[in-house]
Amino acid sequence: MYSAEDNARIELIKKHIGEYPDFPKKGIIFKAVKELFLSYIKSSCPDIDAVVGLDARGFLFSLLIASELSIGCVPIRKKGKLPGETYSVEYQLEYGVDVFQLQKSALKPGQKVLIVDDLIATGGTLEAATKLIEKSGAVVVECLAIMELTPLKGRDKLKNYKVHSFIQYDED
């Protein structure tokens, strides 16, 4: 499914994840992630209108991707961090409950959206993001993350969506 170049990028990311306390390691990892994201998006969902980044590490990737593709970038943030009118969704964390918000004017009905985050764990944040996007009338084309902790079964909350992660960790 991946080109030899993309497989090399994935291996480079795997090699560095967890080895450096200041992830992403300046330069090499960030570029590898950028090129991997762009290659995947261009083949999987080339006609998206906007990239939605989840608070907070999803912002790093969504801004970069949107800039490279010359499309809109929309943040989904924790409660109280966005100005103006917002849609809100409560979601479950491993340790409690939180609220995500999306500005009502950020997306238009029918816009095709890619959601980007760094990690799929329990799926709560991605599920909340899909609900917010649907409230806006936009369409979730795909959910994309670098890593996935598969034992936590986050995909179970996202059965109605196309979901992709580049690296899956099977241990608890």
FIMI-809248 format. One record per residue (C-alpha): residue number from 1; residue in one letter; x, y, z. Coordinates in pm, 1 decimal, padded with zeros to 6 digits. Example, Ala and Ser with C-alpha at 12.3 -4.5 7.8 and 13.67 -1.06 7.14 Angstrom:
residues 2
+-----+------+----------+----------+----------+
| pos | code |        X |        Y |        Z |
+-----+------+----------+----------+----------+
|   1 |    A |  01230.0 | -00450.0 |  00780.0 |
|   2 |    S |  01367.0 | -00106.0 |  00714.0 |
+-----+------+----------+----------+----------+
***
This chain:
residues 172
+-----+------+----------+----------+----------+
| pos | code |        X |        Y |        Z |
+-----+------+----------+----------+----------+
|   1 |    M |  00000.0 |  00000.0 |  00000.0 |
|   2 |    Y |  00286.7 |  00241.7 |  00076.6 |
|   3 |    S |  00568.5 |  00328.9 | -00160.2 |
|   4 |    A |  00922.6 |  00228.5 | -00066.5 |
|   5 |    E |  00987.5 |  00594.6 |  00016.7 |
|   6 |    D |  00684.3 |  00608.6 |  00250.2 |
|   7 |    N |  00786.6 |  00282.4 |  00418.6 |
|   8 |    A |  01129.1 |  00434.1 |  00482.3 |
|   9 |    R |  00962.0 |  00739.7 |  00639.3 |
|  10 |    I |  00745.9 |  00520.5 |  00863.4 |
|  11 |    E |  01053.0 |  00327.3 |  00976.8 |
|  12 |    L |  01232.8 |  00655.6 |  01046.1 |
|  13 |    I |  00942.4 |  00775.0 |  01260.9 |
|  14 |    K |  00924.3 |  00442.4 |  01447.6 |
|  15 |    K |  01296.8 |  00458.6 |  01514.8 |
|  16 |    H |  01266.4 |  00797.1 |  01682.3 |
|  17 |    I |  00935.3 |  00778.6 |  01867.9 |
|  18 |    G |  00993.3 |  00731.3 |  02236.9 |
|  19 |    E |  01368.0 |  00784.8 |  02212.6 |
|  20 |    Y |  01365.9 |  01163.8 |  02245.7 |
|  21 |    P |  01190.3 |  01360.5 |  02518.7 |
|  22 |    D |  01136.5 |  01660.2 |  02283.9 |
|  23 |    F |  00938.1 |  01477.3 |  02013.2 |
|  24 |    P |  00934.8 |  01556.0 |  01736.8 |
|  25 |    K |  01308.8 |  01567.7 |  01702.9 |
|  26 |    K |  01398.6 |  01888.9 |  01529.7 |
|  27 |    G |  01423.0 |  01857.9 |  01153.9 |
|  28 |    I |  01437.5 |  01495.3 |  01047.8 |
|  29 |    I |  01123.6 |  01358.0 |  01209.2 |
|  30 |    F |  00908.0 |  01657.5 |  01129.4 |
|  31 |    K |  01000.8 |  01646.8 |  00759.4 |
|  32 |    A |  00947.5 |  01272.1 |  00746.3 |
|  33 |    V |  00603.5 |  01309.7 |  00900.0 |
|  34 |    K |  00513.0 |  01595.5 |  00664.8 |
|  35 |    E |  00608.0 |  01404.9 |  00350.4 |
|  36 |    L |  00435.4 |  01089.8 |  00472.1 |
|  37 |    F |  00113.0 |  01277.4 |  00550.5 |
|  38 |    L |  00110.8 |  01456.2 |  00215.2 |
|  39 |    S |  00179.5 |  01141.8 |  00016.3 |
|  40 |    Y | -00098.0 |  00953.8 |  00195.1 |
|  41 |    I | -00352.5 |  01237.8 |  00169.0 |
|  42 |    K | -00289.0 |  01293.3 | -00201.3 |
|  43 |    S | -00368.6 |  00927.7 | -00269.3 |
|  44 |    S | -00643.3 |  00864.7 | -00011.5 |
|  45 |    C | -00846.2 |  01186.4 |  00000.6 |
|  46 |    P | -00717.8 |  01434.2 | -00257.7 |
|  47 |    D | -01038.0 |  01639.9 | -00279.7 |
|  48 |    I | -01066.8 |  01763.1 |  00079.9 |
|  49 |    D | -01163.0 |  02126.5 |  00140.7 |
|  50 |    A | -01022.2 |  02169.0 |  00492.2 |
|  51 |    V | -00801.5 |  02004.7 |  00752.4 |
|  52 |    V | -00920.0 |  01997.8 |  01113.1 |
|  53 |    G | -00653.6 |  01972.0 |  01381.7 |
|  54 |    L | -00733.5 |  01854.6 |  01732.6 |
|  55 |    D | -00611.6 |  02035.3 |  02043.3 |
|  56 |    A | -00317.6 |  02045.2 |  02075.0 |
|  57 |    R | -00067.0 |  01826.7 |  01888.6 |
|  58 |    G | -00303.1 |  01784.8 |  01595.1 |
|  59 |    F | -00250.0 |  02157.0 |  01528.6 |
|  60 |    L |  00112.8 |  02096.7 |  01435.0 |
|  61 |    F |  00020.2 |  01863.7 |  01153.7 |
|  62 |    S | -00302.9 |  02028.3 |  01038.1 |
|  63 |    L | -00138.2 |  02367.3 |  00983.7 |
|  64 |    L |  00145.9 |  02213.5 |  00788.1 |
|  65 |    I | -00083.5 |  01997.6 |  00573.4 |
|  66 |    A | -00330.1 |  02278.7 |  00501.5 |
|  67 |    S | -00047.6 |  02512.5 |  00405.0 |
|  68 |    E |  00107.9 |  02257.9 |  00169.6 |
|  69 |    L | -00229.4 |  02180.1 |  00006.4 |
|  70 |    S | -00344.5 |  02546.1 |  00000.0 |
|  71 |    I | -00671.2 |  02466.1 |  00179.2 |
|  72 |    G | -00835.5 |  02581.6 |  00500.5 |
|  73 |    C | -00722.3 |  02478.1 |  00846.0 |
|  74 |    V | -00968.4 |  02464.4 |  01135.2 |
|  75 |    P | -00888.7 |  02406.2 |  01503.2 |
|  76 |    I | -01102.6 |  02205.6 |  01740.9 |
|  77 |    R | -01015.7 |  02320.6 |  02090.3 |
|  78 |    K | -01099.4 |  02254.6 |  02451.3 |
|  79 |    K | -01383.0 |  02457.6 |  02602.4 |
|  80 |    G | -01326.5 |  02831.3 |  02637.0 |
|  81 |    K | -01031.0 |  02857.5 |  02396.5 |
|  82 |    L | -01216.9 |  02978.8 |  02084.6 |
|  83 |    P | -01382.4 |  03318.4 |  02032.7 |
|  84 |    G | -01735.4 |  03369.6 |  01900.4 |
|  85 |    E | -02019.2 |  03122.3 |  01881.9 |
|  86 |    T | -01921.5 |  02758.0 |  01904.5 |
|  87 |    Y | -02062.3 |  02409.8 |  01880.5 |
|  88 |    S | -01974.3 |  02198.1 |  02185.7 |
|  89 |    V | -01946.0 |  01824.8 |  02248.7 |
|  90 |    E | -01863.6 |  01652.0 |  02575.1 |
|  91 |    Y | -01640.0 |  01347.0 |  02553.4 |
|  92 |    Q | -01497.7 |  01082.9 |  02785.5 |
|  93 |    L | -01129.2 |  01071.2 |  02872.1 |
|  94 |    E | -00944.7 |  00785.8 |  03037.8 |
|  95 |    Y | -00946.8 |  00999.7 |  03353.5 |
|  96 |    G | -01269.6 |  01201.8 |  03329.0 |
|  97 |    V | -01477.8 |  01420.8 |  03098.9 |
|  98 |    D | -01384.6 |  01718.3 |  02880.0 |
|  99 |    V | -01549.1 |  01941.7 |  02618.7 |
| 100 |    F | -01436.0 |  02013.3 |  02262.7 |
| 101 |    Q | -01555.0 |  02316.7 |  02067.3 |
| 102 |    L | -01564.2 |  02426.3 |  01702.7 |
| 103 |    Q | -01642.9 |  02779.9 |  01586.4 |
| 104 |    K | -01981.4 |  02785.3 |  01413.7 |
| 105 |    S | -01841.8 |  02991.2 |  01126.2 |
| 106 |    A | -01534.1 |  02770.6 |  01069.0 |
| 107 |    L | -01685.9 |  02518.1 |  00827.3 |
| 108 |    K | -01959.5 |  02537.4 |  00566.7 |
| 109 |    P | -02222.9 |  02270.3 |  00505.2 |
| 110 |    G | -02097.7 |  02015.9 |  00254.5 |
| 111 |    Q | -01728.2 |  02092.3 |  00296.0 |
| 112 |    K | -01513.9 |  01777.4 |  00286.1 |
| 113 |    V | -01291.7 |  01757.6 |  00594.0 |
| 114 |    L | -00989.4 |  01556.2 |  00703.7 |
| 115 |    I | -00938.9 |  01528.5 |  01082.1 |
| 116 |    V | -00575.6 |  01506.1 |  01195.7 |
| 117 |    D | -00434.1 |  01413.3 |  01535.2 |
| 118 |    D | -00113.6 |  01262.0 |  01666.5 |
| 119 |    L | -00263.6 |  00960.9 |  01847.1 |
| 120 |    I | -00567.4 |  00736.0 |  01849.8 |
| 121 |    A | -00610.0 |  00593.1 |  02198.2 |
| 122 |    T | -00966.8 |  00543.9 |  02325.8 |
| 123 |    G | -01112.2 |  00731.4 |  02027.4 |
| 124 |    G | -01294.6 |  00985.3 |  02246.2 |
| 125 |    T | -01138.1 |  01298.0 |  02100.2 |
| 126 |    L | -01179.7 |  01185.3 |  01740.7 |
| 127 |    E | -01539.4 |  01082.0 |  01805.3 |
| 128 |    A | -01611.8 |  01425.2 |  01957.7 |
| 129 |    A | -01449.1 |  01593.4 |  01657.8 |
| 130 |    T | -01665.8 |  01398.5 |  01412.7 |
| 131 |    K | -01977.8 |  01505.8 |  01603.4 |
| 132 |    L | -01872.1 |  01870.9 |  01594.7 |
| 133 |    I | -01802.3 |  01857.2 |  01222.1 |
| 134 |    E | -02140.6 |  01695.1 |  01158.4 |
| 135 |    K | -02310.1 |  01968.4 |  01365.4 |
| 136 |    S | -02156.6 |  02221.6 |  01126.9 |
| 137 |    G | -02297.2 |  02037.2 |  00825.4 |
| 138 |    A | -01951.9 |  01953.4 |  00689.8 |
| 139 |    V | -01856.4 |  01596.4 |  00593.5 |
| 140 |    V | -01581.4 |  01390.7 |  00757.4 |
| 141 |    V | -01384.4 |  01225.0 |  00478.0 |
| 142 |    E | -01123.8 |  01058.1 |  00698.5 |
| 143 |    C | -00957.2 |  01057.7 |  01042.1 |
| 144 |    L | -00578.2 |  01041.4 |  01028.1 |
| 145 |    A | -00318.8 |  00991.3 |  01303.8 |
| 146 |    I |  00046.6 |  00902.9 |  01332.2 |
| 147 |    M |  00009.2 |  00642.3 |  01607.2 |
| 148 |    E | -00263.2 |  00414.6 |  01736.8 |
| 149 |    L | -00276.5 |  00221.6 |  02062.9 |
| 150 |    T | -00482.0 | -00070.1 |  01930.6 |
| 151 |    P | -00553.1 | -00242.5 |  02267.1 |
| 152 |    L | -00762.7 |  00063.2 |  02366.6 |
| 153 |    K | -01000.2 | -00003.0 |  02073.2 |
| 154 |    G | -01042.5 |  00361.9 |  01971.4 |
| 155 |    R | -01157.5 |  00257.5 |  01624.4 |
| 156 |    D | -01468.2 |  00104.4 |  01776.9 |
| 157 |    K | -01602.4 |  00458.1 |  01833.8 |
| 158 |    L | -01527.6 |  00551.8 |  01473.6 |
| 159 |    K | -01690.7 |  00264.9 |  01282.8 |
| 160 |    N | -01879.1 |  00501.1 |  01050.1 |
| 161 |    Y | -01560.1 |  00673.8 |  00933.8 |
| 162 |    K | -01252.0 |  00594.8 |  00735.2 |
| 163 |    V | -00965.4 |  00588.1 |  00988.4 |
| 164 |    H | -00594.3 |  00554.3 |  00920.5 |
| 165 |    S | -00289.2 |  00544.0 |  01145.6 |
| 166 |    F |  00064.5 |  00498.3 |  01022.5 |
| 167 |    I |  00195.6 |  00311.8 |  01328.4 |
| 168 |    Q |  00002.0 |  00069.9 |  01547.0 |
| 169 |    Y |  00118.2 | -00033.8 |  01891.9 |
| 170 |    D | -00033.0 | -00365.2 |  02001.7 |
| 171 |    E |  00096.0 | -00381.5 |  02358.4 |
| 172 |    D | -00094.3 | -00232.4 |  02654.2 |
+-----+------+----------+----------+----------+
***
